């Protein structure tokens, strides 16, 4: 867990420095020093302390031995990455293709990815869920979903 | 309590539309709560968008139905397939599953719904009696007390979630940083918005938590393809027997009251209440050796404690505007979106809304009992839905849910970003609940801290000289220190065992 804790600590430090630098550009309250940058700077300070402790603990070999390692070759991890990419593509296409078609395809792809091979079930679920969600939001709740040429 | 106002509230709620929405909420809540891997927090987050378009009273009543249903639902899968649907059902599993193995699944399920109902009702009564008193008391609070309250709530949730206080604090501070995105509450200056107009009002609440609690879970879910355990137990009984009720009623009352009090501590939630109720029942039982082997009292104690939290957690939520735990934090966010700002001023200025919420919670509990008893067989079937159908559907619900609030794709991208952050956080043992509480409590902590210091001319001693404030801050520190010590001991023990 050593590496992960060090990375987390470094990210914490980076975030804190970003906040400190950014908050330097905020308008300042020179009397009581309680302007917009006051609270974020306290947080950044706390984060610096905590991140440093986390890193030192990791370097001393005292971090808790928990999580599994992240292998990019692990089929499960690859599935997560494919899912993420599919979601990004789905969102990019949403306005162009329209909610209904886009969602049906996306659902079927994910089910296939998760090794569902009962194609009839796949189509029924994908179409059923898509229309159910569409009608509940559009008709019952009056929330317009992004529409394309379909719907 | 003012009976006239309560009856007005009931009249408001007892309309066919509202009732149907509550029932829909309860059923939806039970279903999501019952599905293993979908926590109550996630359930409420996924279902909140369905209440956006509704008028206030209907939306809030439906939310209360979802809340009660989700708190109960976890016990179904705990009893039937030995997997708690929500963390707070972990104590129900201890005796519920052995009962199911003995062929008494129906007995365990019907007792769990009965105990949940009693827990909900008793805590409802406590809420109705206590919350107006607390709100009256809180009217005297000013900025330092509110700041201390926010710190207190955060420190409790940090102490109870995750295995490392250090990582918990980091998560909490990270959440507070996220919360400071948007217009500064005091001066109105836009901070950390990266030039996005969409972030001026602050991080979009529901998308952020759908990211943290739904997207992250499904990303984790697709990693392992598991076939869902099939329910083998036959359910023969739908109502608890008179003998069981007679045996358990004392346990239920005690556990419900304990649950209400634990729920009312900001930061402490259903899982703790269930375990405290369970161990108290075991301690005072004549046959403690039966616990863990299928003792019906164990199921009753855990479930009464768990749902006793519902009313208890509403006490600080309504009277102080501070959520009791992660689930109620979502509820609070949803209330605010409906235009209700809980806190002492709500009691002073909009007491009718408060009583509608009271009435809504009572009706939601009654609906829970009815739906739970009638639907046992149906819910038992729901939990065997395969993950490869369930997960894609949750993806779509997460996307639509984060889109729905402002009709904005920006919010969906934001949710996806937090899904990735949440995925890595849980992978490396950073708890997500502190972030959620920080998002709610952040603006409250910041504006009250600054207001307090402006009033005191920059003198920090106001936080120590005001007794209520000092006590809250002291308790916050105490809870962090004691849980650090507990964790260090636990780690030492684990290391010793590992080296043997």
Boltz contact constraints between the chains, C-beta under 6 A:
constraints:
  - contact:
      token1: [A, 4]
      token2: [B, 428]
      max_distance: 6.0
  - contact:
      token1: [A, 27]
      token2: [B, 189]
      max_distance: 6.0
  - contact:
      token1: [A, 32]
      token2: [B, 458]
      max_distance: 6.0
  - contact:
      token1: [A, 34]
      token2: [B, 450]
      max_distance: 6.0
  - contact:
      token1: [A, 34]
      token2: [B, 453]
      max_distance: 6.0
  - contact:
      token1: [A, 34]
      token2: [B, 454]
      max_distance: 6.0
  - contact:
      token1: [A, 36]
      token2: [B, 184]
      max_distance: 6.0
  - contact:
      token1: [A, 36]
      token2: [B, 187]
      max_distance: 6.0
  - contact:
      token1: [A, 36]
      token2: [B, 189]
      max_distance: 6.0
  - contact:
      token1: [A, 36]
      token2: [B, 191]
      max_distance: 6.0
  - contact:
      token1: [A, 39]
      token2: [B, 446]
      max_distance: 6.0
  - contact:
      token1: [A, 40]
      token2: [B, 180]
      max_distance: 6.0
  - contact:
      token1: [A, 43]
      token2: [B, 173]
      max_distance: 6.0
  - contact:
      token1: [A, 43]
      token2: [B, 176]
      max_distance: 6.0
  - contact:
      token1: [A, 43]
      token2: [B, 177]
      max_distance: 6.0
  - contact:
      token1: [A, 46]
      token2: [B, 173]
      max_distance: 6.0
  - contact:
      token1: [A, 47]
      token2: [B, 173]
      max_distance: 6.0
  - contact:
      token1: [A, 50]
      token2: [B, 169]
      max_distance: 6.0
  - contact:
      token1: [A, 50]
      token2: [B, 170]
      max_distance: 6.0
  - contact:
      token1: [A, 54]
      token2: [B, 166]
      max_distance: 6.0
  - contact:
      token1: [A, 66]
      token2: [B, 429]
      max_distance: 6.0
  - contact:
      token1: [A, 67]
      token2: [B, 427]
      max_distance: 6.0
  - contact:
      token1: [A, 67]
      token2: [B, 428]
      max_distance: 6.0
  - contact:
      token1: [A, 67]
      token2: [B, 429]
      max_distance: 6.0
  - contact:
      token1: [A, 76]
      token2: [B, 223]
      max_distance: 6.0
  - contact:
      token1: [A, 76]
      token2: [B, 224]
      max_distance: 6.0
  - contact:
      token1: [A, 79]
      token2: [B, 222]
      max_distance: 6.0
  - contact:
      token1: [A, 80]
      token2: [B, 219]
      max_distance: 6.0
  - contact:
      token1: [A, 80]
      token2: [B, 222]
      max_distance: 6.0
  - contact:
      token1: [A, 80]
      token2: [B, 223]
      max_distance: 6.0
  - contact:
      token1: [A, 83]
      token2: [B, 222]
      max_distance: 6.0
  - contact:
      token1: [A, 91]
      token2: [B, 412]
      max_distance: 6.0
  - contact:
      token1: [A, 103]
      token2: [B, 396]
      max_distance: 6.0
  - contact:
      token1: [A, 107]
      token2: [B, 392]
      max_distance: 6.0
  - contact:
      token1: [A, 110]
      token2: [B, 392]
      max_distance: 6.0
  - contact:
      token1: [A, 111]
      token2: [B, 388]
      max_distance: 6.0
  - contact:
      token1: [A, 111]
      token2: [B, 392]
      max_distance: 6.0
  - contact:
      token1: [A, 114]
      token2: [B, 388]
      max_distance: 6.0
  - contact:
      token1: [A, 115]
      token2: [B, 225]
      max_distance: 6.0
  - contact:
      token1: [A, 116]
      token2: [B, 388]
      max_distance: 6.0
  - contact:
      token1: [A, 125]
      token2: [B, 389]
      max_distance: 6.0
  - contact:
      token1: [A, 129]
      token2: [B, 393]
      max_distance: 6.0
  - contact:
      token1: [A, 133]
      token2: [B, 400]
      max_distance: 6.0
  - contact:
      token1: [A, 141]
      token2: [B, 53]
      max_distance: 6.0
  - contact:
      token1: [A, 142]
      token2: [B, 53]
      max_distance: 6.0
  - contact:
      token1: [A, 143]
      token2: [B, 53]
      max_distance: 6.0
  - contact:
      token1: [A, 143]
      token2: [B, 404]
      max_distance: 6.0
